[in-house]
Amino acid sequence: MCTCKYLIGLLVFTIGCCYVTCRTIYVELNTPTYEEIAFLKKYGYLPEESGEDLDFVYTPQSISEALKKMQAFAGLPATGSLDSETKQLFKKKRCGIKDIENTSSRIRRYVIQQGWNKKHITYKVINGSATLPKDRVEKQVEAGLAIWAPHGGLQFSKVEDGPADIRFSFGRQDHGDGFPFDGPGRVVAHAFPPPVGALHFDDDELWGDSPNKEEQGENDITDFFAVAVHEIGHALGLCHSDVKTSVMYPYYKVPVEQLNIDDIMGMHELYMKDELIEEPIPPEVTESVSALVPKFTRADSDLSDENEIPDLCYTNYDTVQVIQGKIFVFEEEWVWVLSKRRHIEEGYPKRFHDVFIGLPAEVNIIKTIYEKPNGNISIFSGRNFWEFDPSFHLLRRGNISEYAIPRHVPELTTVFTSNYNNKTYLIEYERFWRYDEKAGAMDKGYPKEMSAWRQLPYPVDAAIIWEEDTYFFRGPRFWRFDNELVQAHEYYPLPTAQIWFPCPSNDEMYKYVTNDEP
C-alpha cells in the first residue's frame, strides 16, 4: 500500500496506486490533496498520466497552471494557489462532465461537440428518484426541453415504449456507464452528447421540483429542473461554458429561468449551421412568387464604392421586412436580400433603386416597406408610398391618407401584415392603427398606444413575420412576440446581427440581451 513521506520545504506524496508500483508527485507545501488532484484530472485541468510512464511527475508549475485554468473557468481570480474560495470549488455540487476536453486548447465560449442531425427528437423518462416521483420528473423534463427548443428550431416528442433519442434516468454509485456517482453532494448528474443522448442523475441526492431558498443549501434539496436544463444542453451537443450566467456553467446554481446568450449562440451554431452553407444554384428554377426577386451581379464599376457600403454587423439599419419569402434589409441607399437567416443572396447588397424599378431618385431612405396580401409591395417615405408589382416595377404613387391615417401624422415607422389575424398594422412611433385590407377600411377603436404590445420597446424599427413567428426590431436588438399572450417572449431580446446576419460573435453583443436602451 502507498505511503506519504514529508521532506523539508517539499511535500512528497503518492497517488494512483496500482498493483505493482505508485506514481510520485512532487509539489510545494499547501499542495492539493489526493482528491483535489483527481478532480483537476477528471475535469481536464491536469493531463492524465500515461499508463506506460511510471515516472510521471506533476511539477509545482503544472499544478499551479492547472489551478489557474480551473479558477479562470469558475470565474475566480487566476492566482494558481489554493485559497479558501478555490478550495470550495472542489466540494460544490456540479455536473460530472469535463470542463476542458483538451488541456492545450484555450477556453472558448459556447463550446460544442456535435448536435443531432434532425430537428424532431424523441425522449423518454425511464424512472423517478427516491424523492421525486416519475410523473413530477416528466413535468420538469418537459419544461426543461421547452427552454431549449426555440433556439434550435427543435421539436421534442415523449415516447412511453421503445427506443428514444434522449433518455432520463436515476442511478446510484456504479450505475453501469463507467462513470460512477460519488454519493450525496459533488457530482449530481452527467449526460452524453449525440448520438448517445443518455442523462443520468445521482439518486443519492435529495431531489426536489420546487425547493425554496432555505432548501437550496449545499447539502439539502437539489432542484431537479435546474440540473435537468443543464444536462439537456449536453444531450443536445453543448459542452461546459466559463460564463457564470450561462446554463452550461458546470457548477450547480439556482434558479434557472432562461438561457444565456452563450447557450443560445451555441444552439445556433449546432442547429442552424446548415444555413451558413453556400448552396449551388440549381440548373433549372421553377417559376414561383419568390423566384421573382431580381438577381444581380455587382458590376465592376460598383467595386469602387465598396467602402461606402454599411457593415450589417455594425449598423442599426433602417428597416427589415420579409418579401416573397425572403428577408430584405435596408440601410441608407442599400438593400441586402437573405434567402434565410445568415445567408445573403449572391450579388447583394445592391442600391435599392436598382431593385425597385421606377422608385423616384429623391427617395433616399426606405423607412418601411411591406408586401400586401395581393402580392404587391409598398414602400413608404414621409406621407407618400409607392406601390410595385411582384416583379418590382412601379405601379403607382399614393398617400397614407388612403389608409385613413390623419393628416397630422408625418410618417409611418413600421408597416406589416400579421399572420395571426391577417390585419395590416401601421405604426407611428408611439401609436398604431389596424387596417382591414379585405374591407379596405380602418378597424374601429384606433389608433392605440404602443404600450399595448407588452414587453416591447418603442418606437420599433421593423416588424416581420418569419416562419410563422412575429418579430420586432429596434436598434441592435430583436424580440419574438407571442400573439396570444400579447407580449414579447420571456427569453428576448437577443442581438440581431449574430442571429439574423452572418456576423461573428463579439463582446458587444452581450449588451443587447436586456430591454435597456442601446
N, C-alpha and C positions, 0 to 999 in steps of 0.2 A: 504494500500500500504506500502511496506517495506521502512524504513528509515535507514540512516547511522549515527552512533554515534562515536565520537572520544574520546579516553582516553589517558592519559599521557603515552608516551612510547609505546603505543599499538594503533593500528587502528582496530576498530571493525566495520565490515560491513556485510551485509546480501546478500545472493544470492539465487536463486532458489525459488522465491516466489510461493506459491500455494494459493488456495482459503481460507485456514484455517490459516496457520502459515508460518514461514520462518525458514530456517536453518541458524545458525550463524557460522561464520568462524573467528577465532582469528589468526591474523598474525602480523608480525612486520611491522614497517614503511618501505616504498619502496616496499610495497606488490603488487602483481599482481592486475590488475583491474578485474572487473566482467567478461569482455570479455576475458581476459587472463586466468583466472581460467577456464572459459568454454572451451577455447582452450586446456588447459592441460588435461581436462577430455575427450574432444572429440577425441583426438589423442592418448589416452591410457596412459598418463603420471601420471594422478591422477585417483584414483578409483572413480566410480560413487557412490553417496550416496545411501544407501538402502532406498527404499520407506517407510519402516516401522520404520526407525531410524530418529526421528525428532530432535535428539540432535547431529546429525553427525557433527564432528569437523575436519577441516583441520588444523593441527598444523603447526607452523613455520618450524619444521623439515620436515614434509611430503611435504610441498610446496617446500622447498629447494631441497629435493631429487628429486622431480618431475622436477624441473628446470635443475638439473644436468643431468637427463636422456634425457631431451629434447636437452640440449646443446651438450651432447655426440653424440646423434643421428645426429644432424645437423653438427657435426664436429667443434664445438666451444669448448673453454676451459670450463670444467665442474666445474664452480665456485659455482653454486647454487644461485647466486644473479642476480638481474635484471640489467645487464649492457646495454649500448645502442645497442650493436650488438645483444644481445638476444631479446631486445625489437623489433628489426626489423623483427625477425622471425615471430612474431605474425601478421605482416602486409604483408608478402611476398606472392606472388602467389604460390599456391601449389595444390596438389591433396587432395581431401576430404576424402580419406581412412585413417583409423587409422595407426599410425606408430608402435604401440605395442599393440598386441591383449590382452596380459595378462601382467599386470604391474609387476607381480612377476617373470616373465621369463626374462632371460638375453637376450640382443640383440644379434642376430645371423645374419651372412651374408646369403644372398640369401634365406630368409625365404619363405617357400612355404605353400600353403593351399592344394589344390588338382587340378590336371590337367584334361583335357578331356580324356575320356577312348578310344580315337580314334585318328588317325593321319590325317584324312580328315575332315576339319572343314569348315562349311559354314558361310558366313557373309552377312550382308545387311546394307546399309546406308539408314536410314529412311528419313532424311531431311537434308537440309543445314542450315546455320545460317543466321542472318540478314546481315552479312558482307562477307559471304563465300558461294557461290552457291553450290548446291549439287554435280554437276559434278566435281568441284575442290576438294570438300571433298573426293569424291570417289578416285580420283587420289592419294591424300595424304594417305588415308587409305590403298590402295593397296601397296604403297611404305613402309608404316609402317609395314604391315604384312610380307612383304618380308624380313625385317630385322630380324624378329623372326624365320621365317620358317625353315632355315637350321639348327638351333641349337636344334630343337626338332624333326627333320625329318617330319615336318608338311606340309600339302598341304591345301591351302585356296581357296575356290570357292565362287564367288559372286552369290547371288540369287536376283532376282528382286521381285518376288512374293512368298507368302507363308512363312513358318517359317524359321528361320536361327539360328544357334548356337550363333553367336556374332552379336549384333545389335548396330549401332552407331546412336545417335540422339542428338538434341539440345533442351534445355528447359530453362525456367526461374523460379526463386524463387521456390515455391512448385510445382514441376512438376510430383507429383504422386507416388514417390517411397519411401516416408518417410524421405528423406534426402534433404531438400530444399537448393537451392543455395542462396548465400548471396549478389548478385549484383556484380558490377564490382570489380575486384581485389580479393585477398584472394583465396577462393576455385574456381578453374576454371573448374574442372571436377571430376568425380568419376566413378568407374566401379565395377562390381560384378563378382566374380570368377565363374568357372564352378560349377554347370550346368546352372547358370542363364545367364551369358555372356552379360549383358547389359552395354553399355558405354554411359554415359550422359555428355554433355558439356554445360557449362553455356552460354546461348545465350545473356547474358548481357555483355559478353566480346567482345572486338573488335578483331575478329579472322582474321588472315591472313595466306597465304600459302607460302609467301616468304618475310617476313619482313626484312628490312635492319637493321644495327646496331642501327641507330637512332630511329627506330620504335620499338625497343625491350625494351623500358623502362618499369618500373613497372606499369605505368598507361596507356600505349599505346597498340599497337597491340600485341596480343599474338599469337605465332607461333603454328598453329594447329598441324603441323607434330610432333613437339617436345612433345606436350601434348598427342597426339594420341599414339605415340610409348610407352609412359609410361603407359597409360591406357590399351593398348593391353596386356602389361605384366600382369596386374591384371586379365584381362579377360581370360588369359591362366593359371592363378593359382599362380602367384608370389605376394608376399607381398612387403612392403617397405624395402629398404636397407639403412644402415647408411653409405655406401661408396659414397662419393660425386661424383665420376666419374661414378657411376652406373646410368643406365637409370631409375632404380627403386628408386632412391633418391627422397624423397617426394616433394622437393621444385622445382619450375619451373626454368629451366636453358636451355640456347641455346648456340650454336647449338647442336642438337643431330645428330650424324653421324654414330655411330655404338654402339653395345652392349659392356658393360664392362665384364670382366671375371666373376664377381659376377652374372650378368644376365645370362651368358652362362651356368655357373655351376648350377644355379637354374633350367634352362630348361633341362639340362641333368638329374638332379635329378627327375624332374617331368615326362619327356617323354622317358627316357632311363632306368628307374629303373627296368623295366622288364628284362633287360639284366643282372642284378645282381642276379636274382633268380636262384638257383641251380635247373636244370631241371633233372628229373629222366630219366635214360637210358631206352628206350623202350625195351620190351622183344624181339622184332624182328626188326632187322635192314635191310632195303632194300639195297642191294649192289649198290654202286654208286662210282663215282670217289672220292668224298670227304670222303666216308667211308673207303678208302684205307689208310688213315692216321693211322699209328700204334698206338694202345692203350697200355700204360704201367702203371703198378702199382709200385711205388717206393719200392724196396726191403729193408728188414731190414738193410742190410749192407750199404745202402745208407744214413741211418739216421745219421750216424756219420759225414757225410760230409755236413750236413745241413748248418753249419756256413760258409761253403765255397761258398754257392750259392749267387750270387749277388741279391740285392733287386731291383726289377723292378721300385720301386718308387723313388729310389735314384741312378740310374745308367744311363749312356748315351748309353748303348747297342752298339753292333757292326753293326747290320742291322735288318731291318724288311721287310717281304715280305708276300704276300698273295699266298698261295699254296693250290690247291684243295678247294678253297673257305674258307680257314681258315687263321688266322693271325699267322705267325711264327716270333718269336722274338729271336734273337741270342745275347748272351753276354758271352764273354770268351768261356768256353767249354760247355755252357748250351744252351738249347732251350726251349722256352715256346710255347705252341700252344693254341690259343684262338679261340673258335667257333664263337665268335662275340666280339664286344668291351666290355672290362671289365669282360669277362667270360673265365677264364683259365680252360682248359680241365683237367679232373681228371688224376692224375699221373704225371703231369708236374710241374716243369721243369725236364728234363732229359738231360744227356750228349748227345750231338748231334751225337757222334759216335755210340750210342746205337739206334739211329733213322735211320741214313743213313748207311745202312749196306754195308761195303766194303770201306768206306772212309778211306784213309791211316792214320795211327796213327800220322804221323808227321804234319798233318793239325791241328793246334791248334787254328785256328780262321777262322770263315766264314765271309769273308769281304763282299761278296754279293752273292745272290742266286736268281734264277728266274725260273718260270715254262714256258717251251717252248710251242708253240701252239700245238705240238703233245702230250702234257701231260707229257713229260719227265722233269726232274728237273736238272738244272746245278748249281753246287757250284763252286765259284771262289776263288782262293787264289794265290797271285802272278800272274804270267802269265799262270798258269795252271787252268784247270777246270775239274770237274768230273761229268759225266752225269749219272743220275739214272732213273730207270723206275718208273712208277706211284706207285709201291709198295715200293719204296725207296731202291732198290737193285742196286748196281753199274753195269753200262753197259760198260763204257769206260772212259779213260782219254784223255783229249785233251789240246790244247794250244790256247790262244786267237788270235793267228795268223790266225786261221780258220775263224775268223770274220774280217780279214783284218786289224787288229789292228797293227800299226807299231811296230817294234822291240824295239824302244827306250822307249815305254810305259811300266813301270814296273808292273802296276796292274790296275784293274778297281775297282772303289769305289762303283758303283751302276749300276745294270742292271735291266730293266723292259720292259715289252711289253705294249704299250699304247692301250687302247680300242678306242681311237679317230681315229687312222689310222692303227692299227694292226701292227705297226712297233716296232722293238726292239731298245731301246736306251741304249747305252753303255757309261757310264760316267766315266771320269778320272779327278778328281779334277776340273780343270778349263775348260775342254773341253768335248765334247760329239760327238758320232757317231750315225748314224741311219742305222739300218740293216734291210733288207727285208728278213724275214725268208722264205717266199714262193719262192722267186727267188734265195735265197742263196747267196746274194751279198750285198755289202755296197752301200747305196744310194750316188749319186754324190754330191759333194759340201761339204763333211765332212772331218775332224772334224770342229765344230763350237764352239764359245766361250759360256760358261755357262751364260754369261750376257744376252743371247737371251731369257732366261727364266726370264722375268721381275719380279721384287719384290721378288726374291728368293735369299737367301744367297748361297754361295758355298765355298768349296765343300759340297755336301749333303751326308748324311749317308745312306739314303734309299729313294726309290720312290715306291709307290704301287698304285694299282687300287682297291678301296674298294667301293662296292655298286655303281658302275659306275662313281665314282669321283676319281680324281688323287690327291694324297697327297705326299708331300715331307717332309722328316725328317732331322733335324740337331740338334745334342745335345739334350737338353730337350724340344725343340720346334717342331711344325709341321705346315705346310701350306697346304691349299687346293688350287689347281691350276685350273684356268679357261682356258681350252684348246682353246677356240675360241678367247678370248682376248689375249692369250699367256702371262698371268701374274697371280700372286697369288691373291686370293680373298682378298678384302679390309679388312675383319674382322680378318685376321690372321697376325701373328702366334698365336697359343694357346699352353698351356702346354701339352706335350704328356702324361705324367704319369696319370694325373687326367682324361683325356678324353678317352684314349685307354686302360689303365690298371686299375685294381681295387684298386686304390690308393686314400686315403682321401685327402681332400683339406688342404693346408697349406700356410703359408705366403710366402714361397719361390716361389710358382707358379706365383705370381703376377709379378715376374721379367721377365717372359717368354712370355709376350704379345707384345713385340716390336722386331724389327729386329736387336737390339743390339747384339753383340757377347755374348755368355753365359759366 
